Amino acid sequence: MNRIILIILITLSCAWPLLAQGKTEARRSQCPLAADRTPELRGFRVGMPQAAVLARLPGASVDKPDQFGITQLRLTVIDPSIAKGLPASDRGIQPNTILGNEGTVVVTSAKFPALKGVRRIQFQFTDGRLSYLQVGYDDSTRWNSIDEFVETVAKALNLPAEWSLTPEGDRLEQARELRCEAFVITADLSADPTDTRIGSQLSVEDLVASKLVEKRQNDLKDKAQAAEDAKRKTFKP
């Protein structure tokens, strides 16, 4: 009898991690929100046409799409007091010659009041639609913890309150994510080594667009691998 009990206990101890993992995965998939419920950050929403985003930022432009259909735009928002030292014609959107971050353009919060309190905003477009949006807020608002930040964001954006650690995170990481049916939103209080003025960040990623880009990247790798295999097969010493 003791042996049977021992076997049962061993079986349960082995099964418990699987049960716990199942509960964790279930928690990650509790958000059923579809693409039409993606949160709006400062007037921008994943899925917006690229033209609609640029229309809200007169003077901004993007390069031609790369081989995967991706274009990007990165803005650094500066205080109006800094802009006063610039020529009047340069107080809107201009190439970044102030902060030293290549690939960005500079805007002033006076010219774009919707960006007040924002330090940096990054856009990624796939096939002409906004597929990734990251907003870095300045350090004028201090948060006591990542949980406080998440609670405030979830309430303001009408999102579920149950967020989880990011896949690569641990218990000490200052980031949480809410993975929904069509998108994932991530809140982060980690220090940004590229800009110490950033106090918190929110990012929204279109999961459908991400899978599309991943497929295109894999297809390109497979094509390159097939070409290399063909060269080896037809090699003549």
FENHUPE-V555755 format. One record per residue. N is the residue number from 0. RES is the residue in one letter. PHI is phi in whole degrees, -180 to 180 (none if undefined). OMEGA is omega as a letter, one per 40 degrees, with the letter a starting at -180 (none if undefined). Layout:
N/RES/PHI/OMEGA
N/RES/PHI/OMEGA
This chain:
0/M/none/i
1/N/-60/a
2/R/-66/i
3/I/-65/i
4/I/-61/i
5/L/-62/i
6/I/-62/a
7/I/-63/i
8/L/-64/i
9/I/-63/i
10/T/-62/i
11/L/-65/a
12/S/-66/i
13/C/-75/a
14/A/-79/a
15/W/-59/i
16/P/-59/i
17/L/-67/i
18/L/-66/i
19/A/-64/i
20/Q/-64/i
21/G/-62/i
22/K/-66/i
23/T/-64/i
24/E/-64/i
25/A/-63/i
26/R/-65/i
27/R/-67/a
28/S/-105/a
29/Q/-77/a
30/C/-96/a
31/P/-92/a
32/L/-62/a
33/A/-93/a
34/A/-62/a
35/D/-77/i
36/R/-115/i
37/T/-65/a
38/P/-69/i
39/E/-99/i
40/L/-117/i
41/R/53/i
42/G/91/a
43/F/-116/a
44/R/-141/i
45/V/-56/a
46/G/105/i
47/M/-63/i
48/P/-62/i
49/Q/-57/a
50/A/-62/i
51/A/-69/i
52/V/-66/a
53/L/-66/i
54/A/-65/i
55/R/-83/a
56/L/-129/a
57/P/-57/a
58/G/106/i
59/A/-85/i
60/S/-150/i
61/V/-128/i
62/D/-76/i
63/K/-67/i
64/P/-60/i
65/D/-80/a
66/Q/-67/i
67/F/-104/i
68/G/85/a
69/I/-104/i
70/T/-129/a
71/Q/-138/i
72/L/-146/i
73/R/-131/a
74/L/-115/i
75/T/-111/a
76/V/-99/a
77/I/-113/a
78/D/-73/i
79/P/-56/a
80/S/-63/i
81/I/-73/a
82/A/-65/a
83/K/-63/i
84/G/-84/a
85/L/-98/i
86/P/-58/a
87/A/-56/a
88/S/-71/a
89/D/-103/a
90/R/-89/i
91/G/-99/i
92/I/-103/a
93/Q/-150/i
94/P/-58/a
95/N/-77/i
96/T/-120/a
97/I/-104/a
98/L/-93/i
99/G/81/i
100/N/-96/a
101/E/-66/i
102/G/83/i
103/T/-118/i
104/V/-120/a
105/V/-108/i
106/V/-129/i
107/T/-109/a
108/S/-67/i
109/A/-71/i
110/K/-73/a
111/F/-127/a
112/P/-60/i
113/A/-65/a
114/L/-100/i
115/K/-63/a
116/G/88/i
117/V/-99/i
118/R/-101/a
119/R/-151/i
120/I/-141/a
121/Q/-121/i
122/F/-120/i
123/Q/-130/a
124/F/-113/i
125/T/-123/a
126/D/54/i
127/G/82/i
128/R/-129/a
129/L/-67/a
130/S/-114/i
131/Y/-150/a
132/L/-135/i
133/Q/-128/i
134/V/-117/i
135/G/-103/a
136/Y/-89/a
137/D/-73/a
138/D/-88/i
139/S/-71/i
140/T/-111/a
141/R/-103/i
142/W/-114/i
143/N/-75/a
144/S/-162/i
145/I/-65/i
146/D/-66/i
147/E/-65/i
148/F/-62/a
149/V/-62/a
150/E/-60/i
151/T/-66/a
152/V/-64/a
153/A/-60/a
154/K/-68/a
155/A/-68/a
156/L/-99/i
157/N/58/a
158/L/-113/i
159/P/-56/a
160/A/-86/a
161/E/-87/i
162/W/-103/a
163/S/-126/i
164/L/-62/i
165/T/-69/a
166/P/-54/a
167/E/-95/a
168/G/-89/i
169/D/-135/a
170/R/-64/a
171/L/-95/a
172/E/-70/a
173/Q/-92/i
174/A/-145/i
175/R/-138/i
176/E/-135/i
177/L/-123/a
178/R/-98/a
179/C/-106/a
180/E/-62/a
181/A/-116/a
182/F/-152/i
183/V/-131/i
184/I/-113/a
185/T/-123/i
186/A/-109/a
187/D/-144/i
188/L/-111/a
189/S/-64/i
190/A/-64/i
191/D/-101/a
192/P/-66/a
193/T/-87/a
194/D/-160/a
195/T/-73/i
196/R/-82/i
197/I/-82/a
198/G/-100/i
199/S/-158/a
200/Q/-140/i
201/L/-127/i
202/S/-134/i
203/V/-127/a
204/E/-123/i
205/D/-80/a
206/L/-70/i
207/V/-66/i
208/A/-65/i
209/S/-62/i
210/K/-66/i
211/L/-64/i
212/V/-65/i
213/E/-61/i
214/K/-64/i
215/R/-63/i
216/Q/-65/i
217/N/-66/i
218/D/-62/i
219/L/-67/i
220/K/-63/i
221/D/-63/i
222/K/-65/i
223/A/-65/i
224/Q/-66/i
225/A/-64/i
226/A/-66/i
227/E/-65/i
228/D/-62/a
229/A/-65/i
230/K/-64/i
231/R/-66/a
232/K/-70/a
233/T/-99/a
234/F/-64/i
235/K/-121/i
236/P/-72/none
